[in-house]
Structure formats: structure tokens, C-alpha cells
Amino acid sequence: MNVIKNYFRHCAPLCTITLLSHAVLFGNEEPGVEQPVYQLEDFVVSAGPVARSVDDFASPFSSLGFEEIQENSGSSIGELLEGQPGVSSTSFGSAASRPVIRGFDGVRVRILDSGIEALDVSSISVDHAVATEPLLLERIEILRGPSTLLYGSSAIGGVVNMIGREIPRSPVSKAGEVEGGFKSSYDSASSGETTLGYIKAGGENWSMSVTGLTRDNDDYEIPGHAELNPHEGEEADGKLENSFVETDSYSIGNTWFFNEGSYFGLSYSNYNSLYGVPGHAHEEEEEEEEEEEEEEAPTIVDLERKRYDAELVLVEPLDWIKAARVRFGSTDYMHVESEGEHATRYDNEGWELRGEIAHDSFASFDQGVVGIQFADSDFSAIGEEAFTPGSNTQNQAIFISEHIHNGDLHWEFGARVENQTVDPDDQAVVPAGQATAGQARNLGSYSDNALSLGVSAIWNFAENQSLTLSLQRSQRHPTSTELYSLGAHIATDQYEFGDPNLGLETAHGIDLRHDYSAGNWSTTVTAFYTTFNDYINSRNLGTQTTITNDEVDSPHFGESVDYDNYQFEAVDALFYGFEAEANYIAYKSAGSTVTVGLLADYVRATNEDDNTNLPRITPMRIGGKLRIENGPWAVGALLRQNFKQSKNAEFESETASFTELQFNLSHNIELEGGELTLFAQGRNLLDEDIRRHTSFIKDKAPLPGKSVNVGLSYKF
């Protein structure tokens, strides 16, 4: 096994680079022969180095283009995607919300930045933001099924691939011209101001891209109390304290094009965010005129991420290679969590290298992708509230995805072999003042191999109908947090106990999807059923750990805080549910379209060991939507009912039902050299007290009340 690991780490990257270099120098380009140009914007670009039509995609897939991203206007990736069929959000304030897909969150949903791991620490804790600005993205893709195996065995819930503008992947439409746009908006709930811009310029063989964004949001308004159960006679809060966010982000990139479709690009991006963590202030006591007053020390996160990316794409470098792509990303990430006089610093330095080759028809396969992946991450947490020790995580993988068309059947096969090693710090010290104060732990390393397999089949049994069956076996390695945690996790009010003896988590899943499209109708219904062996669950033990400040010099000496105890454990689990969407074009004429739609989703998740419910599972949701387009005008509306969640885990509170009403209004004005758009976006127009069951802080922090976002954008 060591021989295999050493090969992965040392030989395979060299072989990949050598092969691609050979393709560059000795490819089959003939002078004067026009090479094919791949228009990536209209196709799926995630799963491999070549473009693929959505209709040719066997795995469950959905996407948001640039216009849809701007229309939804979320300050976090979770907020932006919330509302897509089967997708919810952790809803952890304005800045730190990750998507929840079919009840899966955290590391079970892999978030990528243009095909490369985000390399931040957002999967370690829900209060850690994804260090990518969603409004600067060109496209977002959500993948499930065998195609996720190209990106990681851990992606049991799915893959969210955020495709940015940092590296230009197509030349400017005309050499010497400048393309771009800007947007400015104001949000009423947070008195928030957001401004962003992007430009692309270049010549015949090169393009340069520059992006930038600033955001300044105050604490947002809420319709009632922040606390779910306020004290009798307590006045409504009006605003959710410590829900502010200040962000600035920019990037610069350059790409050189050659051989009509091939390119090499480099980019640098910087992301900074200062935001509050609502609902998690500790109480500080001081006496004044013999009266005891309580003051809150809010938790503030100051985040900085620097990232370097490189991407090489070769179109038809050899007779048997349709395309090849090498991607490299390196991140220097840091954030400081401060709480009064207490501060904890989190650092992560990591890189990832991927090499992919898409081949033409071979044997019985029409097309396919083979590749290798290497990643290294050095994580550290320093401070009194570091609940998990520092560690180094190394990952090496080989993967394959193949496709076969056979009459009315389209098959997709996927496989991935992945080795992961986690080496914790030699001496992991439990923070002072905690249950085992000052005790050093000698922690062992984790190393294992994961094998994941998947197959999908599309049966076009009628001209306008198809059935898709997907089977998948996925294995996930435990994270360093699940293995080694021992300490108070302030953001979630939990004292977490890791288990160094945890092993692979194995899932067996089946998806069945029916698609129909005829005339003015289009429908998609998907049912899923997934069983787990050794599902890693965080169980509320029903006990508490009391942490007392024992620092004599501290003004808070002797103060105590109680935390609920949570134990990471391996159990058998079951997830099942459905997603459904239907759209009907009610009216269509020259320049005018009226579309109505229905959507619904449901997920159920249980611990099969003791027949109890798993925590933070999205309740059933049913909604209707309307879209009217008439010349330069566009109007959209969504009305969705979120049902009460009463199927709760032990010690978990239920969530009341609520109704969401949203609208979008825009007007386009054609100008010489560009297009100006005026827009207004309304959210929670019924001013409901919205608390998502997927949120760790739902009992302390509701979502914003009624809000309107207005602004303008210009494209040239």
C-alpha cells in the first residue's frame, strides 16, 4: 500500500504533466485546418474537460446562469441556492450559510471553486463562511450521481461547482474590445449596499479579466423576537444583533489561447470578510451601583483568503484524446474569531492538482473521462476556543467516468479509488478551563482507502419522455473534526467529542427520475433512497459540560458557561424522499411569455440503530411560481409553503410552518454599446418569522423580515 501511495504522490503528477506537455508539442494540429471550438457557456463543463449537453447528462443535474444568480442575489452560497428543488441552507446569518442537499450538509456536500476544492474551513463549522463571492460567479452547477465521483468520494449529497470569472475561458468577441458590466444595489432589511464590477479585455490570442465587489450590510431587520421563546413582557428585537457583514473581493486573471479552443490561464483572487455570528454572545457581568448588568460580547469573524489558480485545456491534442485539462489551485486562508477579549485563529494552507483526459470512442464506450487528483491541506487552530486540533490531510485519487449510447439507452459509469491520510498534531492540548484542562492527548493518524462506484441509465421510452435510474455506492473518510474534536464549539453551543476510531462511512443509494417535455409542458420528478453503514452522526448526549474561566488575570475569572455534550458516532442510517418540478407555458406570442410552475420536495432521515430521527432535516415544501416576460419587462414571483417539522431528533425543538413570498421585477433599456437593467427584488413579503430547521441557531436567529432589494446593472 505504501508503494501505491508513493506512486500517487510523486510519480503520477509528473506523468500527467509530461503527457500533456507532449500533447502540446506534438499534437495533431495541421496548418490551415480549422479546429473545433467548444462553446462552454451553453453546456455542462464540470464533469470533465469537454463540454457536454444537459440533455446528454445521465446524472441528476441543475444549474444557475449569471442572470439567475443576479436575480436571486444571495450574499452566501447557501442563501443563493436555497429554494432550488431539494436544496435548503444552514441559514447561519448573512455571511456563513452553506447549501443542504437532500438533508446532507457539511462535508457530504462538496463545494468547488471552478472544479477545485474551495480549500477554506467552511465544512469544519457552520459559522465559517465559504470564501467565495457568489455574485461574481458566471455559473453554478449542482451535480449528483456518478458524476460526483470525479470530485470526491465524500460528495454523497452532491457537488456544488462555482464557476467564476477569474480565468477567462473564451476570447473577447472582437480583438481590442472591452466587455464587462457593473451592478449596484440597496437592501432595505439590512440597509445594505453592494457594488460589483467585472471587465474582460484582450486581443486575438489572449484575454484578461478583472473582477471586484464591496458589500456593507448592517444588522438585518426581523419581524419579531430573535429568541424563539422570549421572556414574558420582553419587547420585540426589531433587528438581529450581530448579523452584519462587510465584504470586499477582487481577482485578476489572464489567459492565452491557441489551437482554436485550447488555452492556458492564471489568476489571483483575494476575499476578505468581516461578519458577526448572531445568537452566540456570552454574558459578561459587571456591577454598577450595586446593580448587576449583563453585557454581551458578540462573536466577530475576520476572514481573509488568498488564492492562486492555473488551468490548461488542450482540445484534440492527440488522435485518441478529445480534450485534456489540468487544474491547480492553492489557497492561503486565515480567519480570527474574537469574542470580547478572547480570540481563536484558524489557518488553512492547501493545494489541489487535477488532471483529466477525455477520450473519443473506445471499444464499446462512446466517450469518457479518466483522471487523477492530489490534495494537501495544513490546518491549525490556535486559541482558547479551538475545539479541534491542527492536522495535515493528504488525499490521492484516480477516477473514471464512461458513457455508452445504445439505441434508446444511455449509460453512464463512474468509479473512484481514493486514499486519505490525516495526521494530527503530535500533542493536541485541550483548551484551558475545559473538562480535562491542560491534558495532552497523543492522537493516532488516520489512513484508509475508499472505493466508490456509480451507474446511471437513461431510457428514452417515448419521444418526449425518459426514465433515469442511478445506482451509487460511495465511501467517505471521516474528517479531522469528527476524529479528534474535544472542546467547546461556541458557534453551535456544543461541547464536541470526536472518536479517533471512526472508519469509512459507506452509502448505497438509488435515484429514479422521470422527465417529460411536450408542447407547453415540462416536468421532472425524482425519488431517492439511500442507506448508510457507519453514518457519522453527532448525537446530543443529553448532558452538559461546564467550562469555568480559571485565568486569574482575566476580568471574567470564575465565570461559567454550560454546553450540551455531543458525541460523534457511527450508526446505520436511512435517507429517502423526492423532488418534483413542473412548468407550463400558459401564453406565448411575439415578445411575450407567461410561464407558471409548481415545485415540491421532501426528505426523511432516521437513525436505524435506535429508530430515531436525525437532526436538522428539511421539512416538506410545496410552492408555485410565475414568470411573465413582455418585451423589456420581466416579472417573477414565488409562493412556497414550508411545513412544520415535528420529526425531530432527541433534544431537538420542532420548527413551525411558514409561508414565503418573493418577487422579481426588471426592465431592460437598450443603449448604444450596452444594456441597462433596473430591478427590484422582494423577499419574505409576508413578513413571516422564518426559522429553517436546517439551522443550528434557529431558536435564536430568524431570517430577515420583509425586504426589498433595488438597484441597477449595466452590461457592455
ZIFENZI-V776140 format. One record per helix or strand of 2 or more residues. SS is the DSSP state (hx for helix, st for strand). FROM is the first residue (numbers start at 0). TO is the last residue. If there is no record, write none. Layout:
ss;from;to
SS;FROM;TO
SS;FROM;TO
This chain:
ss;from;to
hx;1;25
hx;39;41
hx;53;55
st;60;64
hx;65;71
hx;76;80
st;86;88
st;98;100
hx;105;107
st;108;112
st;115;116
hx;133;135
st;138;142
hx;144;149
st;157;162
st;177;186
st;191;201
st;205;216
st;244;257
st;261;287
st;290;317
st;320;338
st;341;358
st;366;382
st;390;405
st;408;423
st;427;428
st;439;440
st;445;461
st;464;475
hx;479;483
st;485;488
hx;489;491
st;493;496
st;504;517
st;520;547
st;559;588
st;591;606
st;611;612
st;620;629
st;632;641
st;657;670
st;673;682
st;706;714
